Amino acid sequence: MSSTPASPDDRDGSISVRPTPLRLIVGDEEVLVERAVTGALASARAADPNAELRKVAAATLTRAELAELVSPSLFAEGRVVVLEAAHEAGKEVASAIAEYAKDPGDGVSLVVLHAGGARGKALADALRAAGAEVIECARLTKYDERVDFVRAEIRRAGGRITPDGIRILIDAVGNDLRELAAAAAQLVADTDGQVDENAVRRYHRGRAEVTGFAVAEKAITGDWAGALEALRWAIVLGVPSVLVADALADAVRTVAKVGAAGRGDPFRMAGQLGMPPWKVRKAQTQARGWRPAGIALAMAAVAEVNADVKGAAADANYALERAVLRVVQAREVS
């Protein structure tokens, strides 16, 4: 059976409306995995409201315990058995799971969670070959994937959001899908469903304005006073110093990368540089005024502060202030 990605429109995990005897959930994006499991349970309880849920770590399971878990109930009650981290299962149990998959029992929905990758791949392949319904829950590592996720979450909550609203929301909340999902639902609930940049800034005032990216953007453009003010607000609001350091490093690397690529159409350059067109366009503007010698100094500053905020410096906040100043000064190097 072909794989079914946990697409933005199916984030609740309810891929099918009928109980499925065998599901393989591949990936380790926690929110998506949880929703897929919830969807499996909802599907089973649509057929049997009393269907029970049992979760077991595959690494601790024995062949006998597996047989007991998937044995039909005397009273024909529905059951959803979730085998967690199946890629860690021993050879004997993995073989037993694969055997069971060839002829699943009635009234039992077996849900196998697999992180993907090479470890335990033979088991995943066997379940696919047995006709398991496959739900892909890989981590959303690309910016565009998170954009699609936010847009789908807003739509799922009954609203709509502008591109600028998505960008500001991701800047404000970060990359954690659980937080993005909660923020999206809250925004739709607190507005008329039409979410734009102003709505995001209004409901995330402070956080949307003061993030590591806000500090980095001001530093990279040479705004020392603005960068220092944003940094101090970030410290007051509890923005982790590691995130500020990472944002500084990302800003410097982006300017270096885009500046070295020269002028061009952001949409064409986006694929070559591995970043969204809006980021290329923004970096093209920021790169004006930077020279190779200055970029080298800024790279050294962000590399040093990365170590500082992870324990090398006695005072992480002071190290960040110093790094911001060094980045601003590097921009002035001719």
Buried (B, 14 or more C-beta within 10 A) or exposed (E): EEEBBBBBEBBEBBBBEEBBBBBBBBBBBEBBBBBBBBBBBBBBBBEBEEBBBEEBBBBEBEBEEBEEBBEEEEEEEBBBBBBBBBBBBBEEBBBBBBEBBEEBBEBBBBBBBBBBEEEBEEBBEBBBEBBBBBBBBBBBEEBEBBBBBBBBBBBBBEBEBBEBBBBBBBBBBBEEBEEBBEBBBEBBEEBEBEBBBEBBBEBBEEBBBBBBBBBBBBBBBBBBEBBBBBBBBBBEEEBEBBBBBBBBBBBBBBBBBBBEBEEEEBEEBBEEBEBBBBBBBBBBEBBEBBBEEBBEBBBEBBBBBBEBBEEEBEEBBEBBBBBBBBBBBBBEBE
